[in-house]
Amino acid sequence: MIGHARLLGMVTLAAGMAVSWPPEALGYSSGAPDNPNCNTCHVGGTAPTVSFMSNNAAVTTLAVPRGSVVTLALRVKSNSPSQKAASFNVTSTSPAVVLRVPPAPGIKMIGAEVTHSMRRQNDANGIADFPFAIAASSSATCGSATTLKGLGNSVRGAGTTSGNKAAPATLAVTVTCP
């Protein structure tokens, strides 16, 4: 059961985020990959193809040396010509691998998650890439495993929730010792 103080804190945080977000931040109200509720509100669209990218190649596993920083992207590929933009969210299941935001427009941190502050237009191939970085803690145990969980939402870009749909992707990360 949630204590009164914790519940009040959660309500205050949610209300503060709703009031402080600019109008272009039409996505990511409270969802995260562990609670994929994008599709609770975003309905009627076609699910995109979502993948983690490293050096412009799709990856499902990745070895990251302890103490290093690696640049990645979450790629959202629309499977519908009417869905012309995308949004995203990524979390890490362990503090051994921490998410970081590169200097890129429309990307921000909320707590330990990296997400969008505005939707991104797809390129001519129906693709929107969202760059971010991960840092393997210098104190992480060698061989420790973490899963990055991502959601990519393919949207019409009309400012409504109809005709949109999200899909998940995961990336298994192992911390290695140099």
N, C-alpha and C positions, 0 to 999 in steps of 0.2 A: 504494500500500500504506500502511496506517495504521501510524505509528510506535508503539512500545511505550508511550511516555509519553502520547501522545494517546489511545490505546486505554484505558489505565489511567484517564485523566481522564474519558473518556466513561462507563466502567463505574462509576466512583466517583460521578459526577453522577447517573446513572440510579438507582443504589442509594440515594443520599441522598434523591432526590426520592420514590422509592417508600416509604421509611420515614417521611419527614416529612409527606406528604400526609395530611390528615384522611380518615376513612372516607367522608365525603360526596363526596369528589373521585373518584368512581368512573370518570370518563372521562379522556381525554387522558393516556395513559400515555407515549407517545413520538411520537405522530403530528403531522404538520404538513401543510398543503395541498400542499407539494411532494412529500410522501410520504403520500398519503391512505390511511393504514392503519387508520382508524376501522373500515372495513368488513372488515378482516382479523379483528377480534374481534367486532364488532357485526354479527350476521347474522340473516337471516330476516324483517326488517322491510320496510316500504315506504319508499322514498326520499322525503324531504321536498322542498318547494320552498324554496330558499335564495336570499336576495337581500340586497344592500347597500341600506340606506335612508338618505336624507338628507331632513330635514324631513318625515318620514313618507311619502316617495315613493321607490319603487324606482329605483335609478340603476345604470347600467353604465359611465358615464363621469362624470368630475368635474374641474373646473378649480379649483385651490386656489392662492390668492395666496401668494407666497413670504413666509415669516415668520408665517403665520397658523395658527390652530388651528380645525379643523372637527369638529363632533360628528357621528358616524354611528352606525349600528347594523347588526348582522347579524341578519336576520330568518329564523327557521326556522319554516316552516308545515308542520305534520303533515298527511300525506295518508292517515292511518289513525286511526280513533277509539281504537284500543288503545294508540297511542303518545301519551302524555299529557304528556311533558316533552321538554326539549332541552338540548343542550350545543353548544359552538362553539370555533373556533380561527381566528385571522386573522394573517397575516404580510404584510410589505411586501417587495417585491423590491429596494428601493433605500434607502440611508440618507437620500436626499433627502426622504423622507416617513417620519416616525417615528410609531409607534403609541403611544398614551397610554391609561391607564385612568382613567375618571372615578370619582368616589366612588359606586360602585354595588355592592350586595352580590353575592357569587358570581362576581366578575370579577377577574382578576389578570394580571400580566405574568410570563412565563417567558422570560428572555432578551429578545429583541426581538419576541416574539409575545404577543398578548393572547388569553387563553383563560378558561375557567370554573374555578372552584374547587368548584362544586356545580351539579348540573343545575337547570334552571329549569322550573317548571310552565307549561304552555301556558295561554293565556287561553281564554275560551269559544269562540273561533273557531279554536282549534288553533294559535295563534301564540305564539312566545316571541321577544322582542327582546332582544338583547345590546348595550347601548350601549358605545361607546368613542370615542376621538378620534384624529385624525391631526394632526400638526404638520408643515408644510412648512418645511424648514430655511431660515433667512434667507440661507444661503450657497448654496442650490441654484441650479443653472443654470436660467435662464428657458427654459421649453419642455421641461424634462426630464420624462420619462415614467416612471411607476412603476405596477406592478400590485399591488393588494391581492388576496390569495388567501384565501378563507374556506371553512371547512367547517362545515356545520350537521348535527348528529346528532339525529335524532328517535328518542326512546327510550320504552319502556314505563314506565320509572321503577321497575322491580321489583328493581333491584340486580343484574341479570344482563345478559349481553351478547346474549341471544337476543331476537328480535322487534324489533330496532333497526336503523337504517340511516342512513348519512350521505350528503350530496350537496354538491358544490362550488358556489362562486360566485366571480366575479372582478369587480374594479372597476378600470378604467383611470383613473389619476390623472395630470393634467398640472399641473406647477408653472407658474403665471403670474407676471408681474411687474406689481405695481400701478403 
